[in-house]
Amino acid sequence: MVNAIIDELKRPINIHRWRVLEAIDPDAYNLVKKINIVTQRLVDHNEHIRLQNLRIADKEHIYVDIRGVTKHLPGQETREERLYYDVLYKSKQRQLDNLKHEMYANEAQTAYFRGQVSILSKKMAALKKAYFDKMSKKNKKKAIGSNNKTSLLAITSSALPQPSERSSTTETYNDRQEGPNDQLIS
C-alpha cells in the first residue's frame, strides 16, 4: 500500500479532475491538496522511521558485540586484586630493603670480628712464641745445671714442636683470614 501511495504522489492520477474541482469547489480542492500534503508527509515519515529502525538495528548489533567483548575483559574484581597485589608488592619491597640494610650491618660486624680474630691470633702467636722461648731458656738453664738430665731434656724438647714451626703455620692461617677491611679496623 505504501508503494501505491508513493507512485501516486510521483505521478498524480486524474489531475484534470482536480482542476475542475478547483473551479467548482475551492474548499474541496484545498482539502484534496491537504490530503496530498499529509500523504507526502506520511511517506516521508515512514521513510524516516525505516532509516531509524536500520540505525537502531546497527546500534543493537554493535552493542551486542561490545557486550560480548566486555564480558571477557577484566572487571572490578581484577582491579581489586591488582590493588591488593600492589600493596603486597610494596610491603615485600620494604621488607627486602630492611633485610638488605640488616645484611649490610651484619657484613660490617663480621668484618670487624674477623679483624679482631686476626689481631688476637697474632697476639696469641706472639705469646706462644714468647712462652716457648722462655721455656726453652729455662730448660737450657736446667740442662746446664745438671748433666744427667740434659739427655732427657733434649729428647723431650725434640719431641715437642718448635715455636717457630707453630707460629709460622698460625701466621699463614691468619694471613688467609685477613681481608682488606681488617687493615682499616687495625
C-alpha positions in Angstrom: 0.0 0.0 0.0 2.9 2.4 0.8 4.3 1.8 -2.7 1.0 2.7 -4.3 0.8 5.9 -2.4 4.4 6.8 -3.4 3.7 6.0 -7.0 0.5 8.2 -6.9 2.4 11.1 -5.4 5.1 10.8 -8.1 2.5 10.7 -10.9 -0.8 12.1 -9.8 -3.8 10.5 -11.5 -6.9 12.4 -12.5 -5.2 15.8 -12.1 -7.6 17.4 -14.6 -10.5 16.4 -12.4 -8.9 18.3 -9.5 -8.7 21.4 -11.7 -12.3 21.1 -12.4 -12.9 20.7 -8.7 -10.7 23.8 -8.1 -13.0 25.8 -10.2 -16.3 24.4 -8.9 -15.5 23.8 -5.2 -12.3 25.5 -4.0 -12.8 24.3 -0.4 -12.9 20.6 -1.5 -9.9 21.3 -3.7 -8.0 22.6 -0.7 -8.9 19.5 1.3 -7.6 17.3 -1.5 -4.4 19.3 -1.6 -4.1 18.9 2.2 -4.6 15.2 1.8 -1.8 15.0 -0.7 0.5 17.0 1.6 -0.4 14.8 4.6 0.2 11.7 2.4 3.6 13.1 1.4 4.4 13.7 5.0 3.3 10.2 5.9 5.5 8.7 3.2 8.5 10.9 4.4 7.8 10.0 8.0 7.7 6.2 7.1 11.0 6.5 5.3 12.5 8.3 8.3 11.2 5.6 10.6 12.6 2.9 8.3 16.1 4.6 8.4 15.8 4.9 12.2 15.0 1.2 12.5 18.0 0.4 10.4 20.2 2.6 12.6 18.8 1.0 15.8 19.4 -2.5 14.4 23.0 -1.5 13.6 23.5 0.0 17.1 22.0 -3.1 18.7 24.4 -5.3 16.7 27.3 -3.1 17.8 26.0 -3.2 21.4 25.8 -7.0 21.4 29.4 -7.2 20.0 30.8 -4.8 22.6 28.9 -6.6 25.4 30.5 -9.9 24.3 33.9 -8.3 24.3 33.5 -6.6 27.6 32.3 -9.9 29.1 35.9 -11.2 28.6 37.6 -8.1 29.9 38.7 -7.8 33.5 36.1 -6.4 35.8 36.0 -4.8 39.2 37.4 -8.0 40.9 40.5 -7.8 38.8 41.0 -4.1 39.7 40.7 -5.0 43.4 43.1 -7.9 43.1 45.6 -5.6 41.4 45.3 -3.1 44.2 45.8 -5.9 46.7 48.9 -7.2 44.9 50.3 -3.6 44.6 50.0 -3.2 48.3 51.5 -6.6 48.9 54.4 -5.8 46.5 55.2 -2.6 48.3 55.2 -4.4 51.6 57.5 -7.1 50.3 59.8 -4.4 48.8 60.0 -2.6 52.2 60.8 -6.0 53.8 63.5 -6.6 51.2 65.0 -3.2 51.8 65.1 -3.8 55.6 66.7 -7.2 55.1 69.3 -5.6 52.8 70.2 -3.0 55.5 70.4 -5.7 58.1 72.6 -7.8 55.9 75.0 -4.8 55.3 75.1 -4.2 59.1 75.9 -7.9 59.7 78.6 -7.9 57.0 80.2 -4.9 58.6 80.0 -6.6 62.0 81.5 -9.8 60.5 84.4 -7.8 59.0 85.0 -6.2 62.4 85.1 -9.5 64.2 87.4 -11.0 61.6 89.8 -8.2 62.2 89.5 -8.8 65.9 90.2 -12.5 65.4 93.2 -11.7 63.3 94.6 -9.3 65.9 94.0 -11.8 68.7 95.6 -14.6 66.6 98.7 -12.5 66.1 98.9 -11.7 69.8 98.4 -15.4 70.7 101.1 -16.4 68.3 103.4 -13.8 69.8 102.6 -15.0 73.3 103.2 -18.6 72.3 106.5 -17.8 70.9 107.5 -15.8 74.0 106.3 -18.7 76.2 108.2 -21.3 74.2 111.3 -19.1 74.1 111.1 -18.6 77.9 110.5 -22.3 78.4 113.4 -23.3 76.2 115.7 -20.8 78.0 114.5 -22.2 81.3 115.1 -25.8 80.1 118.6 -24.8 78.8 119.5 -23.4 82.2 118.3 -26.5 83.9 120.2 -28.6 81.4 123.4 -26.8 82.1 122.9 -27.2 85.8 122.6 -31.0 85.6 124.4 -33.1 83.0 122.4 -36.2 83.6 119.2 -34.5 82.9 120.5 -33.0 79.7 119.9 -36.0 77.6 116.4 -36.4 78.9 115.6 -32.7 78.2 117.0 -32.9 74.7 114.7 -35.9 74.0 111.6 -34.2 75.3 112.4 -30.9 73.7 113.0 -32.5 70.3 109.6 -34.3 70.6 107.8 -31.0 71.2 107.1 -28.9 68.2 109.3 -25.9 67.9 107.7 -22.4 68.4 108.9 -21.2 65.0 107.1 -24.1 63.3 103.8 -23.4 65.2 103.9 -19.7 64.7 104.6 -20.0 61.0 101.5 -22.2 60.5 99.4 -20.0 62.6 100.6 -16.9 60.8 99.8 -18.4 57.4 96.3 -19.3 58.6 95.8 -15.8 60.0 97.1 -14.2 56.8 94.5 -16.1 54.9 91.8 -14.8 57.3 92.7 -11.2 56.9 90.8 -9.2 54.4 91.0 -5.7 53.1 88.6 -4.4 55.8 90.8 -5.7 58.6 93.6 -3.2 57.8 91.1 -0.3 58.2 90.0 -1.6 61.7 93.5 -2.1 63.0 
